[in-house]
Amino acid sequence: MFFNITGAVAMFVGRFFMIIPAMAIAGSLAEKKSIPASTGTFPTTGGLFVGLVVGVIVVVGGLTFFPALALGPIVEHLAMQANTLF
Amino acid sequence: MDTSKLRKRMPVSTLFDPRIVGPAIGQAFVKLNPATLIKNPVIFVLEVVTALVTVLLVRDLVQHHADTGFTFQIVLWLWFTVLFANFAEAVAEGRGKAQADNLRKTRTETRAKRILMPDNYEVYEGVPAEDLQAGDLVVCEAGDIIPGDGDVIEGIASVNEAAITGESAPVIRESGGDRSAVTGGTTVISDRVVIRITSSPGSSFLDRMIKLVEGAERQKTPNEIALNILLIGLTIVFVFATATIPSYATYAGGAVSIVILVALFVTLIPTTIGALLSAIGIAGMDRLVRFNVLSMSGRAVEAAGDVDTLLLDKTGTVTFGDRQATEIIAVPGVSESEAAAAALLASDSDETAEGRSIITMTQDKYKVHRQTAPAGAKFIQFSATTRLSGVDIGDRKLRKGAIDSVLKFAREQAGGDVPEPPNFRAAVDKIARSGGTPLGLVEGSRILGVIHLKDVVKPDVKDRFAALRRMGIKTVMITGDNPVTAASIASEAGVDDFIAQATPEDKLRYIRKEQENGRLIAMCGDGTNDAPALAQADVGVAMQAGTQAAREAGNMVDLDSDPTKLIEVVEIGKQLLMTRGALTTFSIANDVAKYFAIIPAIFLAFYPKLAVLNVMQLTTPQSAILSAIIFNALIIIALIPLALKGVAYRPIGAGPLLRRNLLVYGLGGIVLPFIGIKAIDLAVNALHLV
């Protein structure tokens, strides 16, 4: 019962309430002036930018969910391989 | 970029000077006060959870629990972490204080001679300097210390400003014009001036300077606030990440102690950057002060790092400011060496910069041998009415000066019209077109040739502007010259743009236009007519030698009055932002290794299979957790020198620079703690700490 309710609340909040900060970021970005690019501008078209964005998502996301990941899927995978899952 | 030629006169303390470290250790304990620590949210959270486990430790001790030795060590290292964080800030502040003390030594008990009646400057009374109010008139005579900031309203004096600038050569201060501002604490060396005090007690330039370097007036900058929000966000994320762990433990059929959860939480929250953030900011200001630049706000230092357009005054920045002779064009029938010899003779007693440059040029370029002036030579000094200078040696009358004045002189000598030699006018026009000043040379009624006077571009500026372009910064030259001269100097110096015949409104309009396009502008200036532009620019560097109005309008003051310093200011700003970014990346990247140390350690009891995640092969769960905590504390101390010194900056453009720093601080931040934690684990087990 506890896990059902908290799980439902978590899913609801995670699905819909994330819109609020996302909209706030969009609004803040829309207000910003566009600045002409120069050599001092960080190029957002190369592999470096792709690597940086992917890297940040993987590391920050990984840090957030590592405990859940380690104790859920990973431990179950290890248990399954050792035939101790069920 | 060559910065070594800049004089660093402010004392530089070594990183761990005992005179700074001693008081800083004491300060680290004083800063434990939660009321002040709350300004640094991450470290405040750290202190709260540390206090919590301390209470738990006391409870365990009272109830005689078995495992208190381990808990005690965790608690001990957590307190060390808080203290190390405070220590980092205290060391940075201590360095500032050491500089402030040096300034304070110069602030001596001064007595002022206050004028009693505004219309009679001869009658005055002695009052202590701190009693002076803004608007008071004071008299300063030779040997007097100027009691406060103000403007000279009568007289002219040479003033020693060593107390403020460290420069012992006296400067001239006079009423009216751009050299009227005087600073309290400086000494009048000769003559007598009447000064109107402009600062109220306690808010003089020297007072503000002391407060600034002490960090007393430090406010968080927009960038720091944004970073703080990110750090708070991460802290909240990790609150949830750790708070859910007991549920997993319950599911696995066990329980995790609060001490271990706190240990995990503390290693995850960005304590490293949280601890070093204010130290980085203070150190940035500190570096500026060492370059003899005072920033009125941390915000300006950061803005300097993001500047993309630099407005530079031509005179003194791009060029030497005094015109120098570069060549002599002789008219037909006159040999070059004859004209050069005549030019040397005519300039022999000319003490102006132009005259001296003619002497140097004739000797270097035309190999004329300088002889002592013949007896009976009568030197004629330049005067504004004749616009000529020269020498009379017997019947020889040598003159040099403005073209029309020289022609007039030749006509007077001949007593009639003198024909212009064939290529004389052509040479004059050529020099004028190239942006130079033609100077006529005449002997009696005979025209000898034209001397080319040129505003010489400083030899190293082209490289500096090229470096700025690589940094992505556009340079704009401001000059009062006509557009032709301006264009020629601009192309020679390699600036990107120029404003010719610039009025104060032109400068202001240019800055506004650039700002509307989203650019950040830095400029430097010294005159009252620069004040509006200095105030409008995002970074306005006023020269200490400039007027009070300019100094009030700018958000930085350069004590050396060296306009090229703007380039160093930009570098320091960039370095500050980069250091913050690099250490944040490092701090967050560190967490990867800490998870691999602590998560298997917590759950090994329930899930023995999780030993695969123990990639560092840490000996026992307890030693793993303790090692992670110890690493987390020690890394703060290890990074203090980097935070104070700043990350190395190279002008190679944003992309390559970021790639380099990502490799060093991102990848390094992931790899280093694996090695560090393993090493500490080995040490912990060797010492049998758990």
Chai-1 contact restraints between the chains, C-beta under 6 A:
chainA,res_idxA,chainB,res_idxB,connection_type,confidence,min_distance_angstrom,max_distance_angstrom,comment,restraint_id
A,K33,B,G518,contact,1.0,0.0,6.0,A-B,restraint_1
A,I35,B,G518,contact,1.0,0.0,6.0,A-B,restraint_2
A,S38,B,G472,contact,1.0,0.0,6.0,A-B,restraint_3
A,T39,B,G472,contact,1.0,0.0,6.0,A-B,restraint_4
A,T39,B,G653,contact,1.0,0.0,6.0,A-B,restraint_5
A,G40,B,D308,contact,1.0,0.0,6.0,A-B,restraint_6
A,G40,B,M471,contact,1.0,0.0,6.0,A-B,restraint_7
A,G40,B,G472,contact,1.0,0.0,6.0,A-B,restraint_8
A,G40,B,A654,contact,1.0,0.0,6.0,A-B,restraint_9
A,F42,B,A654,contact,1.0,0.0,6.0,A-B,restraint_10
A,P43,B,G655,contact,1.0,0.0,6.0,A-B,restraint_11
A,L48,B,R659,contact,1.0,0.0,6.0,A-B,restraint_12
A,L63,B,D591,contact,1.0,0.0,6.0,A-B,restraint_13
A,T64,B,V237,contact,1.0,0.0,6.0,A-B,restraint_14
A,T64,B,A241,contact,1.0,0.0,6.0,A-B,restraint_15
A,F66,B,Y595,contact,1.0,0.0,6.0,A-B,restraint_16
A,P67,B,A241,contact,1.0,0.0,6.0,A-B,restraint_17
A,P67,B,I245,contact,1.0,0.0,6.0,A-B,restraint_18
A,A70,B,I599,contact,1.0,0.0,6.0,A-B,restraint_19
A,L71,B,Y248,contact,1.0,0.0,6.0,A-B,restraint_20
A,V75,B,Y607,contact,1.0,0.0,6.0,A-B,restraint_21
A,V75,B,L610,contact,1.0,0.0,6.0,A-B,restraint_22
A,L78,B,K609,contact,1.0,0.0,6.0,A-B,restraint_23
